[in-house]
């Protein structure tokens, strides 16, 4: 008969599992373990979905992105070139340019972004190199390089390309003054782009109406104006429209404001709705139905060298830019 002391010592001395009767091994791995019969599928059902509003929204967003990437958008009959302009700073010009470009590329279109802002924020958001000395829009404008030679592909999409801006562009305004056909140099460079079939080209302008913006207006038949849903939203837009008319009269008869997009919309405020109503009353059906919400995520994305579709594809900002890109494509 085993004494109580022996019984107490047995587990410690042999280190035997009560479940396996084998030392120091799992029941699933010890040699000679019987193979359990394969369970029917219904015995192992999938884990139930988490039924919360956040989970449901995330699932919807992922499904929409997957559908967008698979379905694609119709190709325009000819290349569409947009200048994204507003002389007022901080209205979302660069954010609009890179995120609509990324949304179109996601949906199967070949897109080029030309960065004409010396700050180079569009280049940063698209994740392309734009240190001093990098082939850029500056060399293109002064005639040292072709547009083809300055192209870089964004690491986030094989269909998305950028002509970056470097700090050298800050001096281009002065250098262009003495050049022949100074207002049409970007148009000439675009006409020489032969080896890439871009469906859409977006030109991101600085917040001024100097020669860089004039070059962009001469190069593009379409102008896209971002307007923020805040105080003084239309401040400066009147002057921009007058300059557009001057360029249309003397340099580019095809120029037209085709699209207006409302940015930084905060549905919790009455002001945002009032501004939206004023803009729609002024521009009519040129204003997209989609509005871009004020979003911390949209603001954070460029700091990581990403667009919002790469940084947080399930966010409201990403969904809004996808919707806006579809509207633009439908207006071909």
Secondary structure as GFF3:
##gff-version 3
##sequence-region A 1 332
A	DSSP	alpha_helix	4	14	.	.	.	ID=ss1
A	DSSP	three_ten_helix	41	43	.	.	.	ID=ss2
A	DSSP	alpha_helix	53	71	.	.	.	ID=ss3
A	DSSP	beta_strand	80	84	.	.	.	ID=ss4
A	DSSP	alpha_helix	93	106	.	.	.	ID=ss5
A	DSSP	beta_strand	111	115	.	.	.	ID=ss6
A	DSSP	alpha_helix	121	125	.	.	.	ID=ss7
A	DSSP	alpha_helix	137	141	.	.	.	ID=ss8
A	DSSP	alpha_helix	147	150	.	.	.	ID=ss9
A	DSSP	beta_strand	151	153	.	.	.	ID=ss10
A	DSSP	beta_strand	160	163	.	.	.	ID=ss11
A	DSSP	three_ten_helix	167	171	.	.	.	ID=ss12
A	DSSP	alpha_helix	172	177	.	.	.	ID=ss13
A	DSSP	three_ten_helix	182	184	.	.	.	ID=ss14
A	DSSP	alpha_helix	185	191	.	.	.	ID=ss15
A	DSSP	beta_strand	200	204	.	.	.	ID=ss16
A	DSSP	alpha_helix	211	219	.	.	.	ID=ss17
A	DSSP	beta_strand	222	228	.	.	.	ID=ss18
A	DSSP	alpha_helix	237	250	.	.	.	ID=ss19
A	DSSP	beta_strand	256	265	.	.	.	ID=ss20
A	DSSP	alpha_helix	270	283	.	.	.	ID=ss21
A	DSSP	three_ten_helix	284	286	.	.	.	ID=ss22
A	DSSP	beta_strand	287	293	.	.	.	ID=ss23
A	DSSP	alpha_helix	296	301	.	.	.	ID=ss24
A	DSSP	three_ten_helix	302	304	.	.	.	ID=ss25
A	DSSP	alpha_helix	308	311	.	.	.	ID=ss26
A	DSSP	alpha_helix	316	330	.	.	.	ID=ss27
###
